[in-house]
Amino acid sequence: MELIQQNPDIHDYLAADEVIDHGHPVVQEIADTFWFATGSAYSYAETVFDFVRDTIPHSADSGDPRVAWRASDVLSTRNGICYAKAHALVALLRAKGIPAGLCYQRLTDDHQCSDSCSSGAGACPGGSRPAVHGLVALRMPCSSRWYRQDPRGNKPGVDARFSLDAERLAFPVRPELGEIDYPELYATAHPAVLKVLRESADRSRMWRNLPVEL
């Protein structure tokens, strides 16, 4: 899909802030390790995508009650939901000069139902309550195109992969169910997403307050 930069200046998608804190030593150490092992922007981007997808469990799958949101904390605790894992991946990409931003989907039905049921957040809502899902877009050197990637973490029925060709996302939207690909590309976390992450004492409370739309 065609993404719309919220900020026209590409440098905004390389900047550090409270959420995407890629100047933190934890982020820098991981980025340096993978950069020296890969040697090219493409190989590095694919490697850090696989790292975030596969070695940081999605807390709905792992049952971890902690709520992490700052990129360095996500990488330190190896824990987070989709938003948090997206923050970590964006930080690792920006740490090596690869522009990256945050984008979102509005999902419902079995997509979000499967996560909330496995999280222990309560009775299965049966798809009656939509929720916003977070993912990443990156722009490779010498390219003007943004490529969406979803580091949520794979499980039965979910097979997201790094791709600069056809998208391999965790959850392709189903418009007939009211699901949406939001076209905006944000330089930092959307306020509605950051609010619920920062104000939730644990994962079960967070699940009850996930934003239903942007």
Buried (B, 14 or more C-beta within 10 A) or exposed (E): EEBEBBBEEEEBBBBBBEBBBBEBEBBBEBBEEBBEEBEEBBEBBBBBBBBBBEEBBBBBBBEBBEBBBBBBBBBBBBBBBBBBBBBBBBBBBBBBEBBBBBBBBBBBBBBBBBBBBBBEBEEEBEBEBBBBBBBBBBBBEEEEEBBBBBBBBBBEEBEBBBBBEEBBBBBEBEEEEEBBBBEBBBBBBBEBBBEBBEEBEEBBBBBEEBBEEB
